[in-house]
Amino acid sequence: MPALTPAEVLFDGEPQPAVLPPCDHYAGSEKLIRKSLALQAELGPVFDITLDCEDGAQVGHEAEHAEMVASFVGGEDDRFGRVGVRIHDFHHRAWRDDVRIILRQAKKAPAFVMLPKIRSVFDAAEMIAFIEASRSEFGIAQSIPCHLLIETHGALAEVFELAALPGVESLSFGLMDFVSAHNGAIPDTAMRSPGQFEHPLVRRAKLEIAAACHAHGKAPSHNVSTEVRDMSVVANDAARARNEFGYTRMWSIHPSQIRPIVDAFSPRADEITLAAEILLAAQRAQWGPTRHGDTLHDRASYRYYWSVLRRAQATGHAIPDECAPLFAAASTGRAA
């Protein structure tokens, strides 16, 4: 009997949510886009690049900016297919034009489309439907995942419904807009560390977003760190986002932030080794209970250690060669 894989046994054969690269790096100008693509070519697909049509475009020149962005999506410098775009928000006149220009002119579909300033499930659903209709019109075969930016009271109130929407792959927290939306009731210290992790209203928002994502198999993406000099602050922000708040991904706004974020969200070498040992023993035991040292394991803990190996793979870490049978489903067309 062929060895069964984790995807076949631990999740009843259901496809698992994609493990996204742990860093989402934003670039708005042509100069910064080129630098970001060059860095991605150097480091590999361990971070995504989001080309920004919202904050990046000059007022009155939105169409020209969208055309510039489209020229990079799927181009020769988009080596890994991990370039997404952020369009204008639902109440801006340019958002539909952004979608149509990019999907019509890009050499291939973006990895995702970020929808900012979502205020309700209605906003998100209409935007997702328009993107779906446009990609069909332009002959794009595959649906394009949408990422939603949660930074308003309305979006937070409906965050579980937003996470449940078909077509949504990830929710991001927009810290500074969220704090500003409280009209001074939350101090500006909550826009940076350590206050962003300590103010009760901000903590609540972070936790609600993460909980909603995990309930519906979506990726929670943490807000930016505004620190661009001391990378130890960025590393600490990323570690707290992962370890205390359950985030699996984080925004970057400066190239120097990318490596600390990726490192913070990556499993340690000893975690990878432990996960490999436990899962290989489980596979040999046909996924029945096993013992590793003085600890008993079953399918509940196997699911956790499988997530460790999947995160290791997404962050560019070497997986032990003997783990190849665990990932065998990927080569047969089944979700791993």
C-alpha positions in Angstrom: 0.0 0.0 0.0 1.5 3.4 -0.9 2.4 5.7 2.0 -0.4 8.1 2.7 0.5 11.8 2.9 -0.6 14.3 5.5 -3.0 16.0 3.1 -4.8 12.7 2.6 -5.0 11.6 6.2 -5.0 14.7 8.5 -7.5 16.8 6.6 -9.8 14.2 5.1 -8.3 14.9 1.7 -9.6 18.5 1.6 -7.3 21.1 0.0 -5.5 23.1 2.5 -5.2 26.9 2.3 -2.2 28.2 0.5 0.8 29.0 2.8 1.6 32.5 1.6 5.1 34.0 1.7 5.5 35.6 5.2 6.3 39.1 4.0 4.2 41.4 1.8 6.4 44.3 0.6 4.8 47.5 -0.8 6.2 49.6 -3.6 4.5 52.4 -5.4 7.0 54.2 -7.7 8.7 52.8 -10.7 12.1 53.2 -9.1 11.1 51.3 -5.9 9.3 48.6 -7.9 12.4 47.9 -9.9 14.5 47.7 -6.7 11.9 45.4 -5.1 11.9 43.0 -8.0 15.7 42.9 -8.1 15.7 42.0 -4.4 13.1 39.3 -4.9 15.2 37.8 -7.7 18.1 37.7 -5.2 16.3 36.3 -2.2 13.7 34.1 -4.0 9.9 34.0 -3.5 10.1 34.3 0.2 8.2 37.7 0.0 5.5 39.1 -2.1 5.6 42.5 -3.8 2.4 44.6 -3.9 2.5 47.3 -6.5 0.5 50.2 -5.1 -2.1 52.0 -7.2 -3.7 53.6 -4.1 -1.1 55.6 -2.3 1.4 55.4 -5.2 -0.6 57.3 -7.8 -0.7 61.0 -8.2 -4.1 62.6 -8.0 -5.5 62.9 -11.6 -2.9 60.5 -13.0 -4.4 57.2 -11.7 -4.8 55.7 -15.2 -1.2 56.4 -16.1 0.0 54.9 -12.8 -2.1 51.7 -13.3 -0.6 51.3 -16.8 2.9 51.6 -15.3 2.0 49.0 -12.6 0.5 46.7 -15.3 3.8 46.8 -17.3 5.6 45.0 -14.4 3.0 42.3 -13.6 4.0 39.1 -15.3 7.0 40.9 -17.0 10.4 39.4 -17.3 11.4 40.7 -13.8 8.3 39.0 -12.2 10.2 35.7 -12.0 8.2 33.9 -9.4 4.6 35.1 -10.1 4.4 36.6 -6.6 3.6 40.2 -7.6 0.2 41.6 -6.6 -1.5 45.0 -6.8 -3.3 47.3 -4.5 -6.1 49.2 -6.2 -8.1 52.2 -5.1 -10.9 51.8 -2.5 -14.5 51.1 -3.2 -15.6 54.8 -2.9 -12.8 56.1 -5.2 -13.8 56.7 -8.9 -10.6 54.9 -10.2 -10.9 51.5 -8.7 -12.8 49.9 -11.6 -10.4 51.5 -14.1 -7.4 50.1 -12.0 -8.8 46.6 -12.4 -9.6 46.8 -16.1 -6.3 48.4 -17.0 -4.2 46.0 -15.0 -6.0 42.8 -16.1 -6.1 43.9 -19.8 -2.5 45.1 -20.1 -0.5 42.8 -17.7 1.3 39.9 -19.3 -0.4 37.6 -16.8 -2.7 38.0 -13.9 -1.4 39.4 -10.6 -0.8 37.0 -7.8 -3.6 38.8 -5.8 -5.5 42.1 -5.7 -5.5 44.1 -2.4 -8.8 45.9 -1.7 -8.2 48.8 0.8 -10.5 50.5 3.2 -13.2 47.9 3.1 -16.2 49.1 5.1 -18.6 46.2 4.7 -19.2 42.8 3.2 -21.2 44.6 0.5 -18.1 46.6 -0.5 -15.9 43.6 -0.7 -18.4 41.3 -2.5 -19.0 43.9 -5.2 -15.3 44.5 -5.8 -14.6 40.7 -5.9 -17.5 40.2 -8.3 -16.2 42.9 -10.6 -12.6 41.5 -10.6 -14.1 38.0 -11.3 -16.2 39.4 -14.2 -13.2 41.3 -15.6 -10.8 38.4 -15.6 -13.4 36.3 -17.4 -13.9 39.0 -20.0 -10.2 39.3 -20.6 -9.8 35.5 -20.9 -7.9 34.9 -17.7 -8.6 31.3 -16.8 -7.9 31.2 -13.1 -9.7 33.3 -10.4 -7.5 36.0 -8.9 -7.3 35.9 -5.1 -8.4 39.0 -3.2 -6.8 40.4 0.0 -8.8 42.7 2.2 -7.5 45.6 4.3 -9.3 45.8 7.6 -8.9 49.4 8.9 -12.5 50.6 9.5 -15.1 50.1 12.2 -17.4 48.5 9.7 -14.9 46.0 8.4 -13.9 44.9 11.9 -17.6 44.5 12.9 -18.1 42.1 9.9 -14.6 40.5 9.9 -15.8 36.9 10.2 -18.2 37.4 7.3 -15.4 39.0 5.3 -13.1 36.1 6.0 -15.8 33.7 4.8 -16.2 35.3 1.4 -15.3 33.1 -1.5 -12.3 34.5 -3.4 -10.7 36.0 -0.3 -7.2 34.7 0.5 -6.0 37.0 3.3 -7.0 39.8 5.6 -4.6 42.6 6.6 -4.8 45.0 9.5 -4.4 48.7 8.7 -3.2 49.9 12.1 -2.8 53.7 11.5 -6.1 54.2 9.7 -7.8 52.2 12.4 -6.3 54.3 15.2 -7.2 57.5 13.3 -10.8 56.3 12.9 -11.2 56.7 16.7 -10.8 60.5 16.4 -8.2 60.8 19.2 -9.7 58.3 21.6 -6.7 56.1 21.0 -3.4 57.9 21.5 -0.8 58.0 18.7 1.5 55.8 20.8 -0.7 52.9 19.6 0.5 53.4 16.0 3.9 52.1 17.0 5.6 49.7 19.4 5.2 48.8 22.1 1.8 50.6 22.3 0.3 48.8 19.3 0.5 45.6 21.2 -0.8 47.0 24.5 -3.8 49.2 23.8 -6.9 47.1 24.5 -8.8 48.3 21.4 -5.9 47.7 19.1 -5.2 44.3 20.6 -8.9 43.4 20.2 -8.8 44.3 16.5 -5.6 42.3 15.9 -7.0 39.3 17.6 -10.4 39.5 15.9 -8.8 39.6 12.5 -6.4 36.7 13.2 -9.3 34.6 14.7 -11.5 35.2 11.7 -8.8 34.2 9.3 -8.0 31.0 11.1 -11.7 30.1 11.4 -12.0 30.3 7.6 -8.6 29.1 6.4 -7.3 32.5 5.3 -3.9 34.2 6.0 -3.8 36.9 8.6 -1.4 39.7 7.6 0.0 42.0 10.3 0.3 45.8 9.8 3.6 47.6 9.0 6.3 48.6 11.4 7.1 52.3 10.9 10.7 51.8 12.1 13.1 52.0 9.2 16.4 52.3 11.0 16.5 49.9 13.9 15.7 46.5 12.4 15.6 44.9 15.9 12.3 46.7 16.4 10.9 45.3 13.2 12.1 41.8 14.2 10.5 42.1 17.6 7.2 43.4 16.0 7.2 40.5 13.7 7.9 38.0 16.4 5.1 39.3 18.6 2.7 39.3 15.7 3.4 35.7 15.1 3.8 34.3 18.6 1.3 36.3 20.6 -1.4 37.2 18.0 -1.3 34.3 15.5 -0.3 36.2 12.4 1.4 34.3 9.6 2.4 37.2 7.4 3.4 40.9 7.8 3.6 44.0 5.6 6.9 45.7 4.8 7.4 49.3 3.6 11.2 49.4 3.4 13.5 46.8 1.8 15.5 46.5 5.0 12.4 45.2 6.8 12.0 42.2 4.6 14.7 39.9 5.9 13.8 40.4 9.6 10.2 39.7 8.9 10.9 36.6 6.9 13.3 35.4 9.7 10.7 36.0 12.4 8.0 34.1 10.7 10.3 31.2 9.7 10.5 28.0 11.7 13.8 27.4 13.5 16.1 24.6 12.3 15.3 22.6 15.4 11.6 23.0 14.8 11.9 21.7 11.2 14.0 18.7 12.4 11.5 17.8 15.1 8.5 18.2 12.7 10.2 15.9 10.2 11.0 13.2 12.7 7.5 13.2 14.1 5.7 13.2 10.8 8.0 10.5 9.2 7.4 8.3 12.2 3.7 8.9 11.9 3.7 8.0 8.2 5.5 4.7 9.0 2.8 4.0 11.6 0.1 4.6 9.1 -0.8 7.8 11.0 -1.7 6.0 14.2 -0.4 7.3 17.6 3.3 7.5 18.0 5.8 8.4 20.7 8.7 10.8 20.3 11.0 10.8 23.3 8.7 11.1 26.3 5.8 12.7 24.4 2.8 11.0 22.7 1.5 12.3 19.4 -1.6 11.7 17.3 -3.3 13.4 14.4 -4.0 16.5 16.4 -0.3 17.2 16.9 0.6 15.9 13.4 -1.5 18.7 11.9 0.6 21.2 13.8 3.9 19.8 12.7 2.7 19.6 9.1 2.1 23.3 9.3 5.7 23.8 10.5 7.1 22.0 7.4 4.8 23.9 5.1 5.9 27.2 6.6 9.5 26.1 6.3 9.0 25.4 2.6 7.3 28.8 2.1 10.2 30.7 3.7 12.9 29.0 1.6 14.3 26.7 4.2 15.7 23.3 3.3 13.4 20.4 4.0 15.2 17.1 4.9 15.4 14.9 1.8 13.7 12.1 3.5 10.5 14.3 3.8 9.9 14.1 0.1 7.2 11.4 0.5 5.3 13.8 2.8 5.0 16.3 0.0 4.3 13.7 -2.7 0.7 14.8 -3.1 1.9 18.1 -4.7 3.3 16.2 -7.7 0.1 14.2 -8.2 -2.1 17.3 -8.4 -3.6 16.9 -4.9 -3.3 19.8 -2.5 -0.5 19.5 0.0 
